[in-house]
Amino acid sequence: MGSVGISADEVVDNLIRKHIEELSNDPYVSQSDHPFFVADGSRIVEQHLRWKSSLPDIQPFYAVKCNSDVNFLRYLDRLGVNFDCASQGEIELILSLGVDPSRIIFAHPCKSISALHFAAKQGIRWATFDNIDELEKVKQHSPQIGLLLRIFAEDDGAKVCLGDKFGAPWNTTVALLERARELHLQIVGVSFHIGSGASDPEAFTTAIQQARHVFDQGERLGFNMTVLDVGGGFQHTNFEFMASSLRPALAREFGDRPVRVIAEPGRFFATPCYTLVCKVIARRTHIGAAPSNPADMLYQNDGLYGCFSCGWSEGEEYMPVLVKQNEGRDDHRESGEHRYSLWGPTCDSIDQIAKEVVMDGEVKVGDWLVYKDMGAYTMSASSQFNGFPNSYTVIYQDF
């Protein structure tokens, strides 16, 4: 844990300043111009305790796609969190950590034959499906695996709506279950996902009501329905609010039967645990009079093709904080509010992080900007477009 009397934020700030000082020793090494993360293990524990307090009867299966940092995954494993994998690569990663296959769900309704065969061979016991062709595939290549029927569910206000791509429409569930029975497959339960970064608790209520309906359908057809997967959608900013709606809905619809309830949280666990630090590599100030009074432009060493992809995929808004420099470096820095647009390092003009941010003072080339809550869909979604690296130094605190 951090030093006595020092907050977690202060510990992170100190680590940031220390690393920047180390990088400044040799400004001609490429690493000195790379962004870096600080990961705080104490925040992982905080999130885990919040989950256990609000949803003690729901077992979390962390969505590996959200952040696949091996050290982060190991920490979750030590806390007893299970794993939701969506590809063979993710399954291989989790198994390489020594996690028992029984703690993995293959939660992708549309899988390749090779990945499906691999999962079954490794002893993964559960997978999801939402269409007839997937049933035919399972029958031929992994008939022993237990299946959860993923039904349509959606919060229209979620950051990423998934219903357009996945989820069996409500009027097709009987036909799917009947075909599964004809193929002698094992239907063990129902899953749904109201969307990543959800905000409407009624979406959970509606989905749980429909899941109970499908449970009844399955049991009438002779299936032993024992698992309910309520998916993801949990955000750390509104978690207790969403959980307060989920609990009574589960009690109303499933309180009369012994059902194992699981979930697939991703960003809830990952988001607040990582802080990203980026360097200003260039600046363009507007010289002379301009009728529109445009904001000056800052170019930093990471952007939409790196850890800021949620800017275009989810409309995420970013507000950095300037790392305070040594007094000597600030002697010729203008004070007062300064407006800037923020840009990533690539040559693509869509690589804009923010149209305008207001900083408390002047920002110069060589300054570093701090972005908090950057653990979800950042490193895992980054690319090497334009030749920029997508491997990031991570400084671990309390791991």
N, C-alpha and C positions, 0 to 999 in steps of 0.2 A: 504494500500500500504506500501512498504518498507520505511525505514527512509530516510529523505531527504539527498542526497549526497551519498547514498549507493546504489550500483547496485543490481539488482535482484539476480545475481550470488553470490554477497557477503552476501546478506541476507540468502540465502540458505546455504552457507558455514558456517555461524555463527550458524544456527540452527543445522547443522550436528555436529559441535564441542560441542555445548551445550548438545545435547542428548548423545553423546559419554561420556562426563564427568559424566552425570547422571548415565549411565549404569555402569561406572567404580566404582561406590560407593559400589556395591555388585557383585563381579565377580562370585559368586557361584549361583546366580539366573539365571535360564535358559534364561530369557529374555536378559541377558547381552551378550549372544552369538547368538542372532537372528538378521537377517538383518532387515533394516527398510527403509522407503521411506520418502522423502520430496516432497510434492506437492505444486506447485506454482500457485496460482490462477491468477496472473497477466499474465502468459503465456497463460492461457485459453482465456483471453480477447484478447491478441495479435493475437491468431489464429483466433478467431471469426472476428476480424477487418480485417484480411487478406482475409478471405473468403468473407466478405461483399464488400471489395474493388475490388476483382478480379472476383467474381461470384455473383453479387448482385441480379440477377434474378433467382438463383437456391437456393431452400430451402434445407438446410442440415437436413437429418435424421441420427443422429449419430448412428453408428453401436455399439450396447451395448456390443456385444461379445468382442470387443477390450479391454475395460476396464470398468468393472461394479462397480467400487468404488461408493458407494451411494452419497458421498459428491461431487464427480466429476459430477455425473449425475444431481444432484440438481443445480449445478452451470450452467451447460449447459441449463437446463430447464429455469433458470432465464434469460438467454441470449436469449431465444426464439428458441433454437435449438429443433427440433423434434427427433424422435427415430425410428431406424430400429431394430426390434426384430426378432430373429430367433428361438425362442422356447417359450413354455408356461411360463417357469420360468422367462425369460426376460420380457415378457409382464406383468406378475404379479408384477415384481420388479418396472417397470416403472409406472404402475397404482398405486402402493402403494405410490408413490411420489406425487400423486394428478394430474398427467398428464392426460389430456382429451384423450380418445381413438382415437379421430380424428387425433391426432398428432403421431400416431403409424402406421407403416406399418409392416405387417407380411411378411418379405422378405426372405422366405425360400420356394423353389419350391416343396419340398417333405416333407409334414407335417404329423404328426400322426393324426388320427381321433379325439382323445380327445383334442389335442391342437387346431385343426381347429374349433371344436365345441366351445371350450372355447373362442377363439378369436372372433368368430361371436357373441356369447352370450354377450360378454363384449362391443360390439359395434365397434370393429376394422373394418374399412371400406375397407381396401385394403390388398390384399395378392398376392403373385406371384405364377406362375406355369410354367412348361415347358414340360408337357407330358399329354397324353390322360387319364391315370389312375387318375391323380390328378383332372382332370375335373369331372370324374365320382364320385370321392370322395366328391368334393365340391357340386355337384348337390344333393347328398344324405344327406349331413350333414350341409351345410351352403350356400344354393343357393343365399342368399341375398348379399353375400360379393362381392365387386368389384375386378376384377382380372386384373393383369398385366402379359402379356406374356413375360417371360424372354427368350431372344434370345441368341444364342451363340456369345460370343465376347472374345477376348483374346489378351493380350500383352505378347508375348513369353518371354519377359525379366522381367516380374513382379516377385516380391519376392514369391508370392503364386499364381500359375495359377489355375483358377477355371473351365476352359472350359471342362476339362476331366470329371467333375462331374455334372455340371449344364449348362443349356442353350440349347434351342431348335435349332437344325440345321436349316439353312436358308431354306432348301427345304421341311421343315415340317410345317412351320408356317400356310400356308393356310389350311391344314388338321386340325390343332388344332383349328383354328378360326371357321372353318365350324362345327366342333363337338361342340364347345361352343355354337354356334347359335342353333344347333339341341336341345341342352339341356336347352336352354333359360337362359343361364348364362350371367352375365354382364362383358364384356371385356371393361375396361376403359383406357387401355394404354399398353405401352411396357416398359420393363426394361432390363438392361444388366449390366454386371460387367466385366471390362477388366482385373481384377486380382488385388490382394492386393499388394500395393507397386509398382505400375506401373511406367514406365519411358518413354514409347514411345507414344508421342501425336498422332501419326497416328492411333493408336488403337482406340482412341476416335472418330476420324474422320470417320473411317470405320464403327464403331458400330452405330454412329448417322445416317449415310447414310442408313444402313440396317434398323434401327428403323423407319425411315421415310417410307421406302418401306412397312414395316409391318403395319404401321399406315394406309397407303393407302389401303392395303388388308382388314383391319378391317372395315374401313369406307365403302368400297364397299359391305361388307356383312351386313351393317346396324348398326354397333357398334358406339357408341359415344366415340371416342378416345380423351381423354383430358389430360392424364398424361404420362409424359416421365420420367423414373427413370434412370439416367446415372450411378448409382451404386457408387462404391468406387474406390480405386486405388490411392488416393491422398496421397502424402508424403509431410511433411513440408519442406524438403530440395529442392524439385523441383516444388512446388505447382504453383507458378506464371507461370512457363514454360509450365506446362500441361494445366493450365487454359487459357493461351493465344491461345492455339489450340482449346480448347473446345468451346469458345465463338463464333468464326466465323463459326465453323461447325454447331452449333445450329442455328445461324442466316440464314445460307444458306438453311438448310433443314426444319426448322420450323418457320422461320420468317413470313410466310404468314398465320399462324393460331394461335389462342389463346390456347396454350398448357401450362399446369403447369409443370414446370421442377423441379424435386427433385433429391437428391443425397444421398449416403450412406457413408460419410466419417467416418473413424474410427481412424486410426493411425495419420492422419493429426492433429486431435484435441488432441489426448492423448499423443503422443510420447514425445514432449518437456516439458510437464508439470510435469514429475516425474523424480526424481533422486533417484537411489537405492544405499544404503550404505551397504557393506558386510565386515564381520570381517574375518581376517586370523586366522583360528583355528589350523593350523598345517603347518609345513614346512619340506621338506626333501632336505637337501643340499647334493651334491655329494662329498664324501670324497675320497681323493686319486686321482691319475691320471686316466683319462678316455680318450681313443683315440678319441671318438666322441665329447668330450667337451659338454655334455648335459646341458641344462638349469636346474637350481634348480627348485623345485616343491613347489607351494603354494596351500594349500587347504583352501577354504573359506566356509562360512556357507550358501551358496546358489549356485545352479548350474542348469544343463540342466533339471532336474526334477522340478525345481522351476521356477524362473523368467527368466532363460536363455534358455528357450526351443526354441527360434528363432535361437539359435546356430545350432541346428540340422535340424529344419524345414525350415529355410530360408538361412542358411549359414551366419548368422549375425556374424560380427567380433566385439570383445569387447576390449576396451582399458581403463583400470581403471586409476584413479589418486589417489595417496597416500594422505591420510589425514595427514597433518603436525602435529607432536606430540609436546608436551611441550619440551623445550630445555633440561631439565634434562633427558628425556627418550632417546634423540638422542645422548647422549655423546659417546656411544660405537657403533654407527651405521656407517658402511662403506659407503663412498661416491663413486661417479662414477656410470657408467652404470652397471646394474645388469639384467641378463636375467632370466626369469621365465616362466614356464608353469603354467597355472591356472586350478584348478580342483574344482569340487563341493564336497559336503560333503558326498554323498552316497557311497556305496560300489561297485557301478557299474563302470567298467573301461571306459565306453563310456562317463562318466560324466566329460568331459573335456571342459572347457570354452574357452581356448586359448592355442594353441601349444607353442606359445612364445610371450611374451611381454617384452619390454625393459623399465625398470624403472630407474629413475634418481639416485636412491640410494638403499641401502639394505632395504628389507622388512622383518619384523620380525613377529613372532607369536604375536597376540594381536593387530596388526595394522588394520586399517580400509581402505577399498578401495571404491572409489566413481565411480559410473557409471551414466553418464548423458543420457538423452533421453530414459528413460526406462518405459514410460507410456503405450506402446502398446503391447498387448499379452504377458504380464509378469505375474502379479497377476492372471489374468483371466485364464491363461493357466497352472498355477502351480498345482502340485500334492502333495500328502502326502507319496510318495514312500519312503520306508526305514524308515518310522516313523517320518520323518521330517515334521514340521508343514508348512501349506501353508496359514496361516493367518499372515498378516504383519502389524506392526505398521506404520501408516502414520502420519507424522507431516504436518499440513496444514498451509500454508502461504498465506495471502490475500484471504481467503475463506469467 
